[in-house]
C-alpha cells in the first residue's frame, strides 16, 4: 500500500504534465502541497486539488494498480471539506 504523500506527489506531477500538454496556466494553489488531499468516498480513493474558487482537479486512485486517472467530472460530495 502506498502512502498519501506518494499519491499527492504523483498527482502533482500528473497535473503539471497535463497543464503543459494542454497549455493551461497552473494556479498558485497547485504548487503548494497543502492544497492537495487524499479523500475516501464510497470506498474509492481520490486525490483532490483545492483551489481558491473550489476544486481544480481530481485524480481517482485505481484500487488494483494504484494508478491515477484524472476525472473530468467528480462526485459532488468531494466539494465538501472534511
Secondary structure by P-SEA (a helix, b strand, c coil): cccaaaaaaaaaaaaaaaaaaacccccccccccccccccccccbbbbbbbccccccbbbbbcccccbbbbbccccccccccc
